[in-house]
Amino acid sequence: MSSTEEEKEGTTTAQLWEAAAQGSLEQVQKLLEAGADICEGNADGMTPLMLAAQSGHAPVVRALLQAGAPWNALNPSGRCAGDYAMEAGHQEAFDALLDAGTQAELILGVVGRQEEKKEVEDGDHGKPYLQQRVEYSEGRLMDEESKGVMMAWEKPLMEAHAKCLCGAGGDILNVGFGMGLVDTAIQGYSSITSHTIIEAHPDVYKRMLETGWGEKPNVHIVFGRWQDVLPQLGTYDGVFFDTYGEFYDDLREFHECLPKLLKEGGVYSYFNGLCATNAFFHVVYCQIVALELAHLGLTTQFIPLPVKECLDEKTWLGVYHKYWQLDTYFLPFCQTKTEEDE
Ligand SMILES: C[S@@+](CC[C@H](N)C(=O)[O-])C[C@H]1O[C@@H](n2cnc3c(N)ncnc32)[C@H](O)[C@@H]1O
């Protein structure tokens, strides 16, 4: 490209930022035809899509998405176009971005997840979690890489999960003991008949036995990976899933077992930490899971819970990965469809 051509492209790109921010659809289309760069950010790293989303110009957002603007581009402050639409309450622009993100992830996300699994198989992630030693300390359960397997700040969330699961009593299944927070909360419901816990880590299992979980009258501990032990289990009124060191594909695989595991009208919930470092990506993954569960015959509602007060400046001290960065937790309340729902 000659320097004159470069200058021209630079000018059209700068004009595109302005047209996108002002919501001038005709101008945006002209500039795209003239070769303006749809991906480039301005001095603040704001792409044309972010600028249009921030001001709620839904037709421009749709035109840019259609022309190939990446829905998931992040600026230096770690925000994407969807974050701007969401924060400003621009519903139409938000819906267009959510739709684009969901469609793209349903198709391309599969490739990304397969890559992730391959990395693990190739050993790029270090020792697999179940082969690492884990250590309990004040308010934490950590793996060998100083990553938080479970942390006490999640206690109110686990109590809220237990409330959803045990509301109707009956037989409850929890996958992943960790610090036993959800299990302790489940034990508080006298309406439950049985309480089954699947746990795969030998150190965690040892801790469960040392702390008396093996002697509780209605508790049945199943030591093993859920992938291996599920076939030996029955059906449940409430199922909770919260493992560690697994990926989205594992969660999906577990979801495929739900039609067999849940009784009619049974309740399912999972620790909703998918993409919890970006608010909009998290919303996209809430939508994807809800769609996937709907295919399996479950309805999903997300109950918003504030988490800001659960965290303080000391929460992440000494923790390698800050796995939660959002202000709101969306607790998934999923239920098998009854005949009335059909
Ligand atoms: C995040 S912790 C669970 C925390 C728990 N919800 C609580 O309230 O304390 C995850 C647990 O899942 C266990 N785990 C990991 N992979 C598993 C698998 N495939 N099957 C069963 N348990 C697994 C881990 O050893 C760990 O104890």
The ligand as an SDF file (V2000), in Angstrom:
LIG
                    3D

 27 29  0  0  0  0  0  0  0  0999 V2000
  -15.1480  -25.8470   43.6610 C   0  0  0  0  0  0  0  0  0  0  0  0
  -14.9920  -27.2870   44.6420 S   0  0  0  0  0  0  0  0  0  0  0  0
  -16.6640  -27.5370   45.1830 C   0  0  0  0  0  0  0  0  0  0  0  0
  -17.0330  -26.5840   46.2260 C   0  0  0  0  0  0  0  0  0  0  0  0
  -18.3560  -26.9020   46.9240 C   0  0  0  0  0  0  0  0  0  0  0  0
  -19.4450  -26.5380   46.0870 N   0  0  0  0  0  0  0  0  0  0  0  0
  -18.4770  -26.1990   48.2530 C   0  0  0  0  0  0  0  0  0  0  0  0
  -19.5610  -25.6550   48.5200 O   0  0  0  0  0  0  0  0  0  0  0  0
  -17.5120  -26.1680   49.0350 O   0  0  0  0  0  0  0  0  0  0  0  0
  -14.8110  -28.5300   43.4180 C   0  0  0  0  0  0  0  0  0  0  0  0
  -14.7090  -29.9280   43.9490 C   0  0  0  0  0  0  0  0  0  0  0  0
  -14.9270  -30.8280   42.8540 O   0  0  0  0  0  0  0  0  0  0  0  0
  -14.0460  -31.9100   42.9640 C   0  0  0  0  0  0  0  0  0  0  0  0
  -13.8930  -32.5260   41.6210 N   0  0  0  0  0  0  0  0  0  0  0  0
  -13.1240  -32.1070   40.5930 C   0  0  0  0  0  0  0  0  0  0  0  0
  -13.3010  -32.8790   39.5130 N   0  0  0  0  0  0  0  0  0  0  0  0
  -14.2230  -33.8100   39.8530 C   0  0  0  0  0  0  0  0  0  0  0  0
  -14.8390  -34.8760   39.1540 C   0  0  0  0  0  0  0  0  0  0  0  0
  -14.5560  -35.1340   37.8790 N   0  0  0  0  0  0  0  0  0  0  0  0
  -15.7450  -35.6380   39.8180 N   0  0  0  0  0  0  0  0  0  0  0  0
  -16.0530  -35.3860   41.1150 C   0  0  0  0  0  0  0  0  0  0  0  0
  -15.5060  -34.3740   41.8240 N   0  0  0  0  0  0  0  0  0  0  0  0
  -14.6080  -33.5860   41.2070 C   0  0  0  0  0  0  0  0  0  0  0  0
  -12.7990  -31.2670   43.5120 C   0  0  0  0  0  0  0  0  0  0  0  0
  -11.9030  -32.1900   44.0790 O   0  0  0  0  0  0  0  0  0  0  0  0
  -13.3500  -30.2900   44.5260 C   0  0  0  0  0  0  0  0  0  0  0  0
  -13.4830  -30.8850   45.7810 O   0  0  0  0  0  0  0  0  0  0  0  0
  1  2  1  0
  2  3  1  0
  2 10  1  0
  3  4  1  0
  4  5  1  0
  5  6  1  0
  5  7  1  0
  7  8  2  0
  7  9  1  0
 10 11  1  0
 11 12  1  0
 11 26  1  0
 12 13  1  0
 13 14  1  0
 13 24  1  0
 14 15  1  0
 14 23  1  0
 15 16  2  0
 16 17  1  0
 17 18  1  0
 17 23  2  0
 18 19  1  0
 18 20  2  0
 20 21  1  0
 21 22  2  0
 22 23  1  0
 24 25  1  0
 24 26  1  0
 26 27  1  0
M  CHG  2   2   1   9  -1
M  END
$$$$
